[in-house]
Amino acid sequence: MLAHFFAAATPPKRVALLGASGFLSGEIRKALDKTKVPCLILGSKEVDLTNPVAADQLSGILHADDVLIFTSAMTPDKGRDSATLMKNVRMAENVCSSLRKAGCAQVIYISSDAVYDNRSPLVSEASSCEPGDLYALAHTIREKLLAEECQKSGTPLVVLRPCAIYGARDTHNSYGPNRFIRSAMKEGKITLFGHGEEQRDHVYVADVVEIIVRCALRKSAGS
C-alpha cells in the first residue's frame, strides 16, 4: 500500500530518469513535460549502470532533492540466464551505491508482476513474492537492495510492479494487444494461441505513467 507525504500535488525540483531508450521512460518523460517538472534523462550512453564506475558517475550527477525514477533493466528478451541476472543486480547495486554518496528525495522503482508466485490466480497487495525464474529473481533482489538502502537513509521508496504494458509506441511485438493491433492492420486478422482460452494481464501505458507521476508529485512511499 502507498502512503503520501504530500496531501496535494507538489512538483519536485527535478526528476532523474534512469532509462533513456525504453518505451515506458519515453512516456514518462512526455508526461513530466506537461507538468513542467525538469527531467534529466540518463541512458546507458550517459551512465552504463552495469559498469563498475557507474556509481561514481551517477553520484556526481544526482542532487539531494531529485526524485529518481529507476526503469532501467535487462528485459527478458535480452536473456533469462544467470549472466543477465547478475547484470540486473549490478545495476541496482550501483544505483544504491550512488544513493549512499549523493542521496535523493525519493526513489520510484519500476519492478514487475513477475516477482509474484505464478501459481496465484489473482494478485493483490497481500500476495506472496516468490519469483519463478531468474528474471523475476533479479527484480526481487533489486527491490530488496533498494529497500535496504532507502531505509537506512530515510528516503521514501515506491515499488511498482506492473504487468505487461502495452501502447502505440511499444516496439515489442509480444503476444497481446500490440501484436493483435499490428496483425489486424497488416493482415486483416488476429491469431490467437491455442483455442483462445489463454489469459494474460496487460495494462495501458498511460495508466502506468499516471500512477508514476502521481507518486512523484505526492512523494509517495510503499508498494
C-alpha positions as MATLAB code, in Angstrom:
seq = 'MLAHFFAAATPPKRVALLGASGFLSGEIRKALDKTKVPCLILGSKEVDLTNPVAADQLSGILHADDVLIFTSAMTPDKGRDSATLMKNVRMAENVCSSLRKAGCAQVIYISSDAVYDNRSPLVSEASSCEPGDLYALAHTIREKLLAEECQKSGTPLVVLRPCAIYGARDTHNSYGPNRFIRSAMKEGKITLFGHGEEQRDHVYVADVVEIIVRCALRKSAGS';
ca = [
       0.000    0.000    0.000;
       1.114    3.548   -0.699;
       1.417    6.395    1.790;
       1.737   10.018    0.662;
       3.976   12.628    2.252;
       2.167   15.464    0.445;
      -1.603   15.885    0.711;
      -1.658   17.845   -2.548;
       0.406   17.530   -5.700;
       3.778   19.216   -5.150;
       6.175   19.246   -8.121;
       9.699   18.095   -7.247;
      12.706   20.244   -8.064;
      13.840   17.733  -10.671;
      13.290   14.150  -11.790;
      16.249   11.971  -12.742;
      15.014    9.208  -15.046;
      17.163    6.106  -15.448;
      16.361    4.558  -18.800;
      16.516    6.783  -21.866;
      15.577    4.399  -24.659;
      12.777    2.407  -23.069;
       9.154    2.622  -24.183;
       7.922    3.392  -20.665;
      10.588    6.010  -19.927;
       9.688    7.863  -23.114;
       6.058    8.106  -21.997;
       7.115    9.217  -18.503;
       9.226   11.972  -19.996;
       6.312   13.281  -22.071;
       4.031   13.289  -19.025;
       6.595   15.159  -16.941;
       6.987   17.738  -19.696;
       3.282   18.508  -19.342;
       3.686   19.103  -15.603;
       6.668   21.428  -16.272;
       8.868   19.334  -13.945;
      12.517   19.413  -15.105;
      13.578   15.924  -16.153;
      17.132   14.638  -16.534;
      17.209   11.615  -18.843;
      20.040    9.189  -18.166;
      20.602    6.318  -20.571;
      23.468    3.894  -20.963;
      25.361    6.464  -23.057;
      25.426    8.819  -20.081;
      25.746    6.197  -17.328;
      26.174    2.490  -18.053;
      24.757    1.026  -14.853;
      26.475   -2.311  -15.471;
      29.891   -0.616  -15.409;
      31.817   -0.544  -12.093;
      32.367    3.233  -12.454;
      28.620    3.901  -12.746;
      28.162    4.528   -9.019;
      30.667    7.381   -9.004;
      29.276    8.783  -12.257;
      25.704    8.767  -11.026;
      26.538   10.178   -7.601;
      28.213   13.097   -9.362;
      25.020   13.797  -11.307;
      22.282   13.303   -8.690;
      21.082   16.113   -6.442;
      19.836   15.558   -2.909;
      16.386   16.932   -3.849;
      15.976   14.802   -7.005;
      13.228   12.252   -7.478;
      14.920    9.200   -9.003;
      12.761    7.034  -11.293;
      14.505    3.738  -11.979;
      13.191    1.999  -15.118;
      16.464    0.588  -16.478;
      16.621   -3.199  -16.682;
      17.808   -6.045  -18.850;
      14.444   -7.290  -20.110;
      13.650  -10.989  -20.746;
      14.304  -10.618  -24.480;
      17.946   -9.858  -23.534;
      18.151  -13.191  -21.713;
      16.836  -15.115  -18.743;
      20.173  -16.646  -17.789;
      22.468  -16.104  -14.818;
      24.635  -13.588  -16.696;
      21.620  -11.345  -17.302;
      20.555  -11.785  -13.688;
      23.946  -10.567  -12.477;
      23.865   -7.540  -14.801;
      20.474   -6.555  -13.445;
      21.672   -6.932   -9.865;
      24.851   -4.975  -10.624;
      22.744   -2.114  -11.978;
      20.803   -1.878   -8.734;
      23.957   -2.234   -6.685;
      25.491    0.770   -8.472;
      22.305    2.808   -8.000;
      22.339    2.016   -4.275;
      25.985    2.983   -4.000;
      25.296    6.309   -5.717;
      22.376    6.988   -3.361;
      24.659    6.317   -0.426;
      27.014    9.031   -1.681;
      24.667   11.630   -3.142;
      21.231   10.900   -1.700;
      17.922   11.936   -3.248;
      14.422   12.972   -2.170;
      12.563    9.864   -3.365;
      13.109    6.678   -5.356;
      10.469    5.183   -7.646;
      11.408    1.708   -8.847;
       9.562    0.035  -11.718;
       9.653   -3.671  -10.951;
       7.451   -6.400  -12.468;
       4.496   -8.565  -11.520;
       6.821  -11.484  -12.335;
       8.007  -11.355   -8.709;
       4.715  -12.881   -7.549;
       4.041  -16.582   -7.193;
       2.747  -17.531  -10.643;
       0.536  -20.211   -9.112;
      -1.718  -17.492   -7.684;
      -4.728  -16.839   -9.950;
      -5.187  -13.279   -8.638;
      -2.614  -10.849   -7.280;
      -3.192   -8.308   -4.521;
      -1.073   -6.267   -2.114;
      -1.093   -9.303    0.177;
       0.235  -11.725   -2.449;
       3.491  -13.514   -1.744;
       6.600  -12.663   -3.761;
       8.007  -15.996   -4.919;
       9.960  -15.491   -8.160;
       9.693  -18.394  -10.539;
      12.647  -17.650  -12.837;
      15.894  -15.677  -12.911;
      14.303  -12.574  -14.417;
      11.780  -12.430  -11.587;
      14.537  -13.149   -9.076;
      16.544  -10.200  -10.418;
      13.659   -7.817   -9.754;
      13.166   -9.293   -6.288;
      16.828   -8.775   -5.410;
      16.785   -5.246   -6.815;
      13.722   -4.406   -4.721;
      15.454   -5.689   -1.570;
      18.667   -3.789   -2.280;
      16.810   -0.527   -2.835;
      14.586   -1.070    0.204;
      17.572   -1.616    2.477;
      19.423    1.433    1.157;
      16.399    3.723    1.324;
      15.513    2.531    4.810;
      18.988    3.412    6.062;
      18.780    6.935    4.676;
      15.091    7.515    5.370;
      14.407    8.025    1.660;
      10.818    7.329    0.519;
      10.752    4.338   -1.840;
       7.932    3.388   -4.197;
       7.989   -0.079   -5.765;
       5.532   -0.543   -8.634;
       5.004   -3.981  -10.175;
       3.075   -3.591  -13.429;
       2.036   -6.494  -15.600;
       2.759   -6.393  -19.352;
       2.476   -2.807  -20.570;
       1.045   -2.008  -23.985;
       0.760    1.154  -26.073;
       1.085    2.524  -29.585;
       4.795    3.326  -29.323;
       5.864   -0.010  -27.887;
       8.363   -1.628  -30.248;
       7.900   -5.088  -28.777;
       5.657   -7.448  -30.686;
       4.772   -9.642  -27.735;
       1.568  -11.680  -27.689;
      -1.305   -9.440  -26.674;
      -2.780   -6.050  -27.665;
       0.285   -4.813  -29.576;
       0.510   -7.889  -31.777;
      -3.265   -8.076  -32.197;
      -3.472   -4.485  -33.463;
      -0.483   -4.835  -35.798;
      -1.756   -8.144  -37.133;
      -5.233   -6.736  -37.700;
      -3.880   -3.702  -39.552;
      -1.358   -5.612  -41.652;
      -3.041   -8.966  -42.259;
      -6.680   -8.207  -41.538;
      -6.863  -10.894  -38.879;
      -5.946  -11.672  -35.272;
      -4.324  -15.007  -34.489;
      -4.852  -16.475  -31.018;
      -2.711  -19.095  -29.311;
      -4.436  -22.463  -28.885;
      -8.210  -22.123  -28.845;
      -8.323  -18.682  -27.296;
      -8.518  -19.980  -23.734;
      -5.207  -18.430  -22.624;
      -5.416  -15.315  -20.475;
      -2.690  -12.735  -19.895;
      -2.670   -9.498  -17.936;
      -1.925   -6.211  -19.704;
      -2.105   -2.581  -18.618;
      -2.214    0.538  -20.781;
       0.959    2.621  -20.634;
      -0.867    5.903  -19.921;
      -2.379    4.399  -16.758;
       1.039    3.255  -15.512;
       2.590    6.634  -16.273;
      -0.191    8.463  -14.441;
       0.476    6.412  -11.305;
       4.230    7.056  -11.544;
       3.774   10.798  -11.963;
       1.252   10.957   -9.119;
       3.724    9.136   -6.863;
       6.372   11.734   -7.719;
       4.026   14.672   -7.135;
       2.728   13.307   -3.825;
       6.103   11.989   -2.634;
       4.641    8.542   -2.069;
       6.200    5.508   -0.414;
       5.245    1.844   -0.384;
       4.441   -0.835   -2.944;
];
